[in-house]
Amino acid sequence: MQKKRILIVEDEESLLKLETILLTVKGFEVVGATTGGDALETLSRERFDLILLDIMLPDIDGLEVCRRIRQDRSLAAIPIVMLTARKTPHDQEQGVACGADAYLTKPFKSAMIIEVIEGLLRRPVAAGA
């Protein structure tokens, strides 16, 4: 069986490394991007099963990246998990409004991230997606 591919979009290098190790150990193939622009460019070239997306990025914020993914028919079905330090109810509402499937906050528990990711990857894909 082919490994599920996850794109991690995180500008803090130490967190990107930690998240990459966590997901690689769990059997996922991981690609990292440190800016919203890099993420969108990578998505235009490569196929992913899930996106782990920070909101606070140095160029295009994660909310806008999420909106652009949802507007692109070839990418719209990919599950998106927001993983961010922004914790207010308003932040969470914005995450859901832009199309995120899940909204998790930092600091995070590894088991929670894995549980959410595995749950989203088990969902049936809509016909035509």
C-alpha positions as CSV (number, residue, x, y, z in Angstrom):
1,M,0.0,0.0,0.0
2,Q,1.3,3.5,-0.9
3,K,2.1,5.9,1.9
4,K,-0.2,8.8,2.4
5,R,1.4,12.1,1.5
6,I,1.1,15.1,3.8
7,L,2.2,18.7,3.0
8,I,3.2,20.6,6.2
9,V,3.1,24.3,5.8
10,E,5.1,25.8,8.8
11,D,7.5,28.7,8.9
12,E,9.2,27.8,12.2
13,E,11.9,25.4,11.3
14,S,12.0,23.6,14.6
15,L,8.3,22.9,14.5
16,L,8.5,21.8,10.9
17,K,11.2,19.3,11.9
18,L,9.2,18.1,14.9
19,E,6.0,17.6,12.8
20,T,7.9,15.9,10.0
21,I,9.5,13.4,12.4
22,L,6.2,12.8,14.2
23,L,4.4,12.0,10.9
24,T,7.2,10.1,9.3
25,V,7.5,7.8,12.3
26,K,3.7,7.1,11.9
27,G,4.3,6.0,8.3
28,F,3.4,9.1,6.3
29,E,5.5,10.6,3.5
30,V,6.0,14.3,4.4
31,V,6.9,17.3,2.3
32,G,7.5,20.7,4.0
33,A,6.9,24.3,2.9
34,T,7.8,27.4,4.9
35,T,5.6,30.0,3.1
36,G,2.1,30.1,1.7
37,G,3.6,30.7,-1.8
38,D,5.8,27.7,-1.5
39,A,2.9,25.6,-0.5
40,L,0.7,26.7,-3.4
41,E,3.6,26.1,-5.8
42,T,4.2,22.6,-4.4
43,L,0.5,21.8,-4.6
44,S,0.5,22.8,-8.3
45,R,3.2,20.1,-9.0
46,E,2.6,17.3,-6.5
47,R,-0.3,15.3,-5.2
48,F,-1.1,15.2,-1.4
49,D,-3.6,13.4,0.7
50,L,-3.7,16.0,3.5
51,I,-2.4,19.5,4.3
52,L,-1.2,20.6,7.8
53,L,-1.4,24.3,7.6
54,D,-0.2,27.1,10.0
55,I,-2.0,30.4,9.8
56,M,0.8,32.8,10.6
57,L,3.1,32.6,7.6
58,P,5.6,35.2,6.3
59,D,3.9,35.9,3.0
60,I,0.4,34.6,2.3
61,D,-1.4,33.7,5.6
62,G,-2.8,30.2,6.0
63,L,-6.4,31.4,5.9
64,E,-5.8,32.8,2.3
65,V,-3.9,29.6,1.3
66,C,-6.8,27.6,2.5
67,R,-9.3,29.7,0.5
68,R,-7.2,29.3,-2.6
69,I,-7.0,25.6,-2.2
70,R,-10.8,25.3,-1.8
71,Q,-11.3,27.4,-4.9
72,D,-9.1,25.2,-7.1
73,R,-11.2,22.2,-8.3
74,S,-8.2,20.0,-8.6
75,L,-7.2,20.6,-4.9
76,A,-10.5,21.3,-3.2
77,A,-11.1,17.8,-1.8
78,I,-7.8,17.6,0.1
79,P,-8.4,17.7,3.8
80,I,-6.9,20.7,5.5
81,V,-5.9,20.7,9.2
82,M,-5.1,24.2,10.6
83,L,-2.4,23.9,13.2
84,T,-1.8,27.4,14.8
85,A,-1.0,29.4,17.9
86,R,-4.1,31.5,17.2
87,K,-6.7,30.3,19.8
88,T,-9.6,32.7,20.0
89,P,-13.1,31.7,19.0
90,H,-12.9,34.3,16.2
91,D,-9.7,32.6,14.9
92,Q,-11.4,29.2,14.9
93,E,-14.5,30.6,13.1
94,Q,-12.2,32.1,10.4
95,G,-10.4,28.7,10.0
96,V,-13.7,26.9,9.5
97,A,-15.1,29.7,7.3
98,C,-12.1,29.4,4.9
99,G,-12.7,25.7,4.5
100,A,-10.5,23.9,7.1
101,D,-11.6,20.4,8.1
102,A,-10.1,20.7,11.5
103,Y,-8.6,23.4,13.7
104,L,-5.9,22.5,16.3
105,T,-3.9,24.9,18.4
106,K,-0.3,25.0,19.5
107,P,1.2,23.7,21.7
108,F,-0.2,20.4,20.5
109,K,-0.4,16.9,21.7
110,S,1.1,14.5,19.2
111,A,-1.6,11.9,19.7
112,M,-4.3,14.4,19.0
113,I,-2.8,15.4,15.7
114,I,-2.4,11.8,14.6
115,E,-6.0,11.0,15.6
116,V,-7.4,13.9,13.6
117,I,-5.2,13.2,10.6
118,E,-6.1,9.5,10.5
119,G,-9.8,10.3,10.9
120,L,-9.7,12.7,8.0
121,L,-7.8,10.2,5.8
122,R,-10.3,7.5,6.5
123,R,-13.2,9.6,5.3
124,P,-14.6,8.5,1.9
125,V,-13.7,10.8,-1.0
126,A,-16.7,12.4,-2.6
127,A,-17.5,11.2,-6.1
128,G,-15.8,13.2,-8.8
129,A,-13.2,14.6,-6.4
